[in-house]
Amino acid sequence: MVVQAPEHVIENLRLRERAAREGRRVVTRKPPDHNFVNWDLNTFKRLMGSPPEQLVSRFQVSHAMLLSVLSRPGDGCRAMQRLIRDCHDPDAAKPALRRRAWQLFRSLVSRGVVELVSKTTEGAKVRVNVDLQDDFSMDQTLSLYLLETLPLLDGESPDYVLDVLTLVESILEDPELILRRQLDRVKDRAVAQMKADGVEYEERMAELEKLEYPKPLRDFVYETFNAFAARHPWVGEENIRPKSIAREMFESFRSFADYVLDYELQRSEGLLLRHLHGVYKALAQTVPDGVKTDEVREAELYLRTLLRQVDSSLEDEWERMRDPNYRPLASARAGEPARSPDVQTSPPDVTANPKTFTAAIRTRIFTFLRAWTIGQHRAALDALDEAPLDEAMDLLSWTPERLRSALEGYRVEHERVRLDPEARNIRHTHIEPSDDRRTWRVQQVLIDPAMDNDWMAEFDLDLAASRVANRPVLRLRSIGPIG
């Protein structure tokens, strides 16, 4: 076995050899990670001479594996049996794997995710429910809990989209560091309130021990999960984990940078990014399209836009796995060869689906409003598109200074701009197509705490440019008092 030593180890060995020849002391390089094992020549030789660690099979049966195998052409059940038979687990462990596969299969059938059909010409005896989205998946162990619990939510509730996000986050692993920061924030507020109320120190400490990080729908989630576990023996030691990270961000329409600064997560941005990507993937692929309201689709688009702005490589890799012919936008602009000649190269019409396109428009509007309300006027302008030169000559161009002046005028009359879910209700957005059907006039009413709602932001939407850019092309026309 050949072992490649880290770069700093090789460099230190060279320095020691040179110093020994010259009869002087050497100062070696420190490893880049301070938690790194203290390497030396003996450690390196021991690793080279030691027998390699024995490989151990980690084969496990999951819902995602069953769906993948059962959706293959041919007899998916027989293929699953062969997969368990040929795996590298000991023979004594395979009966348990077969029992778990059978339990998971029965749960999928009872839930309607998998349907029994007459044997097809290819030999298939089951099929995945045709009503589910094409990219439906159950990558999380408790994805079935999500599918069973979503119908129990009140679809007419104004908090429905937030509750869906809570259920999605509940089946994901806990990002411990972020939850600790949330708990610290809860404790800080509690301590300040108890001090103001004159609570003694010992009593304050006792009360702080009872506090938890935010867990929306706590009782509902635990009760439904206990009932779910009682119906499904395969759940075993799996547990539900209610939390509120993506929900908290969407509720106040915060950007990734805002959330990082708020909880001081500068050294843990990757942890937050992975959690948000997991929420987006489960929301897009595991939540059935039939239970998605317009608000849920906006939450999905909000997460996708946020992730795209932070790190587009995650979405590009995911799209590449779904479509081998996928080409990232950056590659297309660089002039790289895209798809094979027999594949249609024209991009889909982003304006074809009115609901999806409207959700994308509103996401861009609230991204602009969020930056504007917190005084990030350059970022607010970056969230929109610049007007063409011929139009800019007729209209006063928008600058950070002009936006700052508009915000100061708004704050003379109102405390702040609300961006909560009620303020983002679609009834506050008005879209009027122009006579030539080439542009839309989009008007967004600004909701204030006093509910005067007497200010409005007005935008022009270029349909032709949106089709070319594959996203809404919005330009700010005005922002000020209505009328």
BELNOR-V62462 format. One record per pair of residues at least 24 apart in sequence whose C-alpha atoms are under 7 Angstrom apart, sorted by the first residue. I is the first residue (numbers start at 0). GAP is how many residues later the second one is. If there is no record, write none. Layout:
i->[I | I]
gap->[GAP | GAP]
This chain:
i->[1 | 2 | 8 | 56 | 56 | 58 | 60 | 60 | 61 | 62 | 62 | 63 | 63 | 63 | 69 | 69 | 70 | 70 | 72 | 72 | 73 | 73 | 73 | 74 | 74 | 74 | 75 | 99 | 102 | 131 | 131 | 132 | 132 | 134 | 135 | 135 | 136 | 136 | 137 | 139 | 141 | 142 | 144 | 146 | 160 | 160 | 161 | 164 | 165 | 165 | 165 | 165 | 165 | 167 | 167 | 167 | 168 | 168 | 168 | 169 | 169 | 169 | 169 | 170 | 170 | 173 | 174 | 178 | 180 | 181 | 182 | 182 | 185 | 213 | 213 | 214 | 214 | 214 | 215 | 215 | 217 | 245 | 249 | 250 | 250 | 251 | 251 | 252 | 254 | 255 | 279 | 297 | 300 | 301 | 348 | 349 | 349 | 349 | 350 | 359 | 360 | 372 | 376 | 376 | 383 | 383 | 384 | 384 | 384 | 385 | 386 | 405 | 413 | 415 | 416 | 416 | 416 | 417 | 417 | 417 | 422 | 437 | 437 | 437 | 438 | 453 | 453 | 454 | 454 | 454 | 455 | 455 | 455]
gap->[46 | 45 | 30 | 31 | 32 | 30 | 36 | 40 | 79 | 41 | 75 | 73 | 74 | 75 | 56 | 57 | 56 | 57 | 49 | 51 | 48 | 49 | 50 | 48 | 49 | 50 | 48 | 134 | 131 | 156 | 157 | 155 | 156 | 150 | 149 | 150 | 148 | 149 | 148 | 31 | 29 | 28 | 83 | 140 | 134 | 135 | 85 | 82 | 50 | 76 | 77 | 78 | 81 | 111 | 114 | 115 | 73 | 74 | 110 | 70 | 71 | 72 | 73 | 69 | 70 | 67 | 96 | 34 | 82 | 31 | 29 | 30 | 27 | 29 | 30 | 27 | 28 | 29 | 27 | 28 | 24 | 30 | 49 | 169 | 170 | 167 | 168 | 166 | 51 | 50 | 24 | 61 | 59 | 61 | 118 | 117 | 120 | 121 | 116 | 112 | 111 | 44 | 26 | 27 | 90 | 91 | 88 | 89 | 90 | 89 | 88 | 74 | 34 | 32 | 29 | 30 | 31 | 29 | 30 | 31 | 24 | 24 | 25 | 26 | 24 | 27 | 28 | 25 | 26 | 27 | 24 | 25 | 26]
